[in-house]
Amino acid sequence: MYQSFMKLNETCPVCHVRFERWNGSWTIAAVMGYGSGALFAVGLGAWFLHNDALKGSEKILIPATVAFTACFYPMCKNLSMFMLWNNGFITVDPPTIVKSDPPAP
C-alpha cells in the first residue's frame, strides 16, 4: 500500500484499486492516529502520576507520544482503508472504453 513510510500509493499494485477517492479520505486515519496518541499520552501520564514521577516527566512524555503517534499512523491508515473498502467506498474502477481514432484517409 505504501511507497514509503508515510506516503500511500495512488493505486494498489495488484488489483489497481484507487485508494484515495476524495480529498477528505485521510481524515479517518488522522483522527484515529491523533486519538490513539492522545490515549497513549493520558495513559503514560497516569502511569507517571501513579508512580509519583510526574515532575519532569514531560522530557519523556512528549517525545514518546510523538514517536508513538508517528509509528502507529500507518496502522491507522491501513485500518481506515479497510473500513472504507468494507463499507463499499473503495471499489475497483470499471474498465474504461477507449475509442480509437478513425483511420487516416
N, C-alpha and C positions, 0 to 999 in steps of 0.2 A: 504493500500500500504506500510505502514511503520512498521518496528519492533520497532523503537524508533524515537526520534525527527528528526534525520538526516539519519538513516540507512533504506534503502529501502529493502523490502522483495525480495527474488530472483524470486518468482513466486506469482501470485495472489492466495489468499487462496480460492477464489470462482471458477474461471474458469481456473486456472492453466496456465495462460499466463506468459511466461518468460519476465520480464520487460527489463533487460539489455542484449541485444543480442551481443554486441561487446564492447570492452574496451572504445571506444570514445563516447558512448551514453550519458555520463554525461556532455559533453561539451556544449550542448544546454542549459541545466539548469544553468551551471556555467556562461555562457555568459549573460543569462537573469538576473541571480541574481546579478552579479557584475555590469552589466549595470544599473539595477534599483537602486542599491546602489549609483552608481556614479550620476545618475539623482537626487536622494534624496539629496546627498551632495551638488550638484550645486544649487538645489532649496533652501535648508536651508541656504547655504552661501549667496545666493542672498537676502534672507529674512533678514539675519543679516546685509548685506551691505545696504539694503534699510532703515533699522532702525538705521543706524549709530552705530551698536553694533559689528562691525567686530573685533575690538581689544579684544583679549581674548576669542573669540568665539570658538577657537579650543578645549577648555575644554569641550564644549558641542557638537560641530560638529563631532568630531572623534568618541566618544563613541555612539552617536546617529546613525551615519552612520553604524558602525559595528553592532549595535543591529538591525537596520532595515534590513540590508543585511542578517543577520543570521535568523531572523524571517520570512523574505519573501522568502528565498530559497526553503522551501518545496512547496510553491505555484508555484514557477518557475519549480520545478521538476515535479509536477503534470501536469502543462501546457505542458511541453516538452514531457512527456509520452503520453498525449492526442494527441499532434501534430504528434508524431511518429506512434501512433496507427491509427489515422485518415488517414494518408498517406500510410498505409499498411506496415510499417516497424516492427510493433509489431503484431504478429498473434498467434493464438492458434496452438501449435505444433500438427501435426498429431499423432494419436496413434501409438506407436511402437509395432511391432510384435515380441514377444519373443518366440524363438523356444525352446521347452523343450528338455531336454537331452533325448537321446534314453534310453529305458528301459534297466535295467541291466539284463544280461543273467542269 
